[in-house]
Amino acid sequence: MNYIKLLTDFTETPGGRYISDGPFSGELFRETILYPKLKKTLEEGGILIVDMDGTYGLCPGFLDEAFGGLARVKKLDPLLILKSIQIISNEEESYIHDIQKYIERR
């Protein structure tokens, strides 16, 4: 099982959508942490757990670019992504639904 804790593996202050928007963007998270871990998880046939708790909040652009970008930019099958990622968000449960929506709509 692979695991990402956004707070410790990336930042406590996630930013906007694109790298050009400033530090700790959704694009940077996807390219440097999320996609490499998901790719490894898919090769191993496991589940990637992504723990979103502990940060100072997550904007929709960050979530869409990080997770929706797996389908749009990386051209991964949305159903495969949804089967391979488990989101933990006890502090803000709406993030789980939002992430699923961004992946499904590409």
C-alpha positions as CSV (number, residue, x, y, z in Angstrom):
1,M,0.0,0.0,0.0
2,N,1.3,3.5,-0.9
3,Y,0.5,6.5,1.2
4,I,0.7,10.3,0.7
5,K,0.1,12.7,3.6
6,L,-0.3,16.1,2.0
7,L,0.8,18.0,5.1
8,T,4.1,16.2,5.5
9,D,4.9,15.1,2.0
10,F,4.0,18.4,0.3
11,T,3.0,21.4,2.4
12,E,0.6,22.7,5.0
13,T,-0.3,25.6,2.7
14,P,-1.4,24.2,-0.7
15,G,-1.7,26.9,-3.4
16,G,-3.5,27.4,-6.6
17,R,-3.9,25.5,-9.8
18,Y,-0.7,26.0,-11.8
19,I,3.0,26.2,-11.0
20,S,2.9,29.7,-12.5
21,D,0.3,30.7,-9.8
22,G,3.0,30.3,-7.1
23,P,4.4,27.7,-4.7
24,F,2.7,24.5,-3.8
25,S,0.3,24.3,-6.7
26,G,-1.9,21.4,-7.7
27,E,0.1,21.0,-10.9
28,L,3.3,20.7,-8.9
29,F,1.8,18.2,-6.4
30,R,0.4,16.1,-9.3
31,E,3.7,16.1,-11.2
32,T,6.1,15.5,-8.3
33,I,4.2,13.4,-5.8
34,L,0.7,12.2,-6.8
35,Y,1.3,10.9,-10.3
36,P,4.7,9.1,-9.5
37,K,3.1,7.4,-6.5
38,L,-0.1,6.5,-8.4
39,K,2.0,5.1,-11.3
40,K,3.9,2.9,-8.8
41,T,0.7,1.9,-7.2
42,L,-0.8,0.9,-10.6
43,E,2.3,-1.1,-11.4
44,E,2.1,-3.0,-8.1
45,G,-1.7,-3.4,-8.2
46,G,-2.5,-1.7,-4.9
47,I,-4.3,1.2,-3.5
48,L,-2.8,4.7,-3.0
49,I,-4.1,6.4,0.1
50,V,-4.0,10.2,0.0
51,D,-4.5,11.9,3.4
52,M,-5.7,15.5,2.9
53,D,-6.0,16.4,6.6
54,G,-3.9,18.9,8.5
55,T,-3.5,21.6,5.9
56,Y,-4.7,25.2,6.0
57,G,-7.4,24.4,3.3
58,L,-7.5,23.4,-0.3
59,C,-8.9,25.5,-3.1
60,P,-10.9,24.0,-5.9
61,G,-8.2,24.8,-8.5
62,F,-5.6,22.8,-6.5
63,L,-7.9,19.8,-6.2
64,D,-9.0,19.9,-9.9
65,E,-5.5,20.3,-11.3
66,A,-4.0,17.6,-9.0
67,F,-6.6,15.0,-9.3
68,G,-8.7,15.9,-12.4
69,G,-5.3,16.4,-14.1
70,L,-4.6,12.7,-13.8
71,A,-7.4,12.1,-16.3
72,R,-7.0,15.2,-18.4
73,V,-3.2,15.7,-18.6
74,K,-1.9,12.2,-17.8
75,K,-4.8,10.5,-19.8
76,L,-5.5,7.9,-17.2
77,D,-8.9,6.2,-17.2
78,P,-11.1,8.0,-14.6
79,L,-12.5,4.6,-13.4
80,L,-9.0,3.3,-12.9
81,I,-8.1,6.4,-10.9
82,L,-11.1,6.1,-8.7
83,K,-10.5,2.4,-8.0
84,S,-6.8,3.0,-7.2
85,I,-7.0,6.0,-4.9
86,Q,-8.6,6.3,-1.5
87,I,-8.9,9.8,-0.1
88,I,-8.8,10.6,3.6
89,S,-10.4,13.9,4.6
90,N,-11.8,13.8,8.1
91,E,-11.5,17.5,8.6
92,E,-13.4,18.5,5.4
93,E,-15.4,15.6,4.0
94,S,-16.5,17.6,0.9
95,Y,-13.0,17.3,-0.5
96,I,-13.7,13.6,-1.1
97,H,-16.8,14.3,-3.2
98,D,-15.1,17.2,-5.0
99,I,-12.0,15.1,-6.0
100,Q,-14.3,12.3,-7.3
101,K,-16.2,14.9,-9.4
102,Y,-13.0,16.4,-10.8
103,I,-11.7,13.0,-11.8
104,E,-15.0,11.9,-13.4
105,R,-15.5,15.0,-15.5
106,R,-11.9,15.3,-16.6
